[in-house]
Structures are given as structure tokens and as C-alpha cells.
């Protein structure tokens, strides 16, 4: 009988520990938010700035980026600077990265940008 109660107690303690661990990992941990990134870009870059200025902005914030001058997929994918802030949020199911796309005209002047969070699974 004592053995049964001891086993039951161990199982209950393990269940509580596992429950606490799951609860902690289910919470979203956010390093940076899309709204913060969008606000910062809006404050520092405006339509008409040069691609060099955009690249300096990204380099200054240590944001990885690359430029695509011409894409075989069409004009919608040409003249863009693509940037990525990795692991902007983490959950037990996956991670979120912030993707920033800057679009430029024929004179390498900024015409528009977009900021969104993209998610990947485990």
C-alpha cells in the first residue's frame, strides 16, 4: 500500500513539473515587434531616399540584407532589397522572423517598403 502511494506521489510531482515546463514554453517570447521595426523605418527612411541610404540604415542596425536587381520571376521581384531580422519571436511550436522588403525605381530611389512577420515550424 505504501508503495502505491509513493508511486502516485511521484507521478503527481512529475505531472506538475511537466505542466509547468509546457506552460513556460507555450508563451511567446518576443525580441522585437513588427510595429517597432515599421515605426523606426518610417522615422529614418522616406520615399525617394537612395538605395545606398537604405543599405547604410540596415548595416547600422546589423540587419542582414541582399539586393536583387533583376529577377527572372518578373518585375515584382526586381529592384528590391530584402532584409531579415531572425528569431523576432519564439514559441514552442516555431519561430517568427521579420521580413522587410524595400522597392526601388529605375534611379535606385525608394518607392515603398513592407514589414511583416513570417513563421517557421519546428
C-alpha positions in Angstrom: 0.0 0.0 0.0 2.9 2.4 0.8 4.4 1.6 -2.5 1.2 2.6 -4.3 1.1 6.0 -2.6 4.8 6.6 -3.2 4.3 5.8 -7.0 1.2 8.0 -7.1 3.1 10.9 -5.4 6.0 10.6 -7.9 3.6 10.6 -10.8 1.8 13.7 -9.5 5.0 15.6 -8.9 6.2 14.7 -12.4 2.9 15.8 -13.9 3.2 19.2 -12.1 6.8 19.6 -13.3 5.8 18.7 -16.9 2.8 21.1 -16.7 5.0 24.0 -15.6 7.5 23.3 -18.3 4.9 23.2 -21.0 3.3 26.4 -19.7 6.6 28.2 -19.8 7.4 27.1 -23.3 4.0 27.9 -24.7 4.4 31.6 -24.0 5.6 33.7 -26.9 9.0 35.3 -26.3 9.3 38.4 -28.4 12.7 40.2 -29.1 11.3 42.8 -31.4 7.9 43.6 -32.8 6.8 44.4 -36.3 5.3 47.7 -35.3 8.6 48.8 -33.7 10.5 48.0 -36.9 8.0 49.7 -39.1 8.0 52.8 -36.9 11.8 53.0 -36.9 11.9 52.7 -40.7 9.2 55.3 -41.1 11.2 57.7 -38.9 14.5 57.3 -40.7 13.7 56.5 -44.3 11.2 58.1 -46.6 10.2 57.6 -50.2 12.9 58.9 -52.5 16.0 58.1 -50.4 18.7 56.2 -52.2 19.4 52.5 -52.1 22.8 53.4 -50.5 21.0 55.1 -47.6 18.7 52.1 -47.1 21.7 49.8 -47.1 23.5 52.1 -44.6 20.4 52.1 -42.4 20.3 48.3 -42.4 24.1 47.9 -41.9 23.9 50.3 -38.9 21.3 48.1 -37.3 23.2 44.9 -38.2 20.2 43.6 -40.2 21.2 41.0 -42.8 20.1 42.1 -46.3 20.6 41.5 -50.0 19.7 43.3 -53.2 18.1 41.7 -56.3 18.5 43.9 -59.4 16.8 41.7 -61.9 14.7 38.6 -61.2 13.6 36.0 -63.7 10.3 35.9 -61.8 9.3 39.3 -63.1 9.4 42.9 -62.3 7.6 42.5 -58.9 10.7 40.7 -57.7 13.3 43.0 -59.3 14.9 46.1 -57.8 14.3 45.0 -54.2 16.4 45.0 -51.1 15.3 42.1 -48.9 16.2 42.1 -45.2 15.6 39.7 -42.4 15.5 40.0 -38.6 15.8 36.4 -37.4 14.0 35.0 -34.4 12.0 38.1 -33.6 9.6 35.8 -31.7 9.9 32.2 -30.4 7.3 29.7 -29.2 7.4 26.0 -28.5 5.8 25.5 -32.0 8.3 27.5 -34.0 9.8 30.9 -34.6 9.0 34.2 -36.2 11.3 36.2 -38.4 10.7 39.8 -39.5 11.0 40.2 -43.3 11.5 43.7 -44.7 11.2 44.4 -48.4 12.3 47.7 -49.9 11.3 48.5 -53.5 13.3 50.9 -55.7 12.7 52.7 -59.0 15.0 52.9 -62.1 17.1 55.6 -60.4 17.6 53.4 -57.2 15.2 55.6 -55.2 13.0 54.0 -52.6 9.4 53.8 -53.7 7.9 51.7 -50.9 8.6 49.1 -48.2 6.8 46.4 -46.3 7.4 44.8 -43.0 5.8 41.5 -41.9 6.4 38.6 -39.6 6.9 35.2 -41.2 6.7 32.0 -39.2 8.5 28.6 -39.5 7.7 25.4 -37.7 9.8 23.1 -35.6 
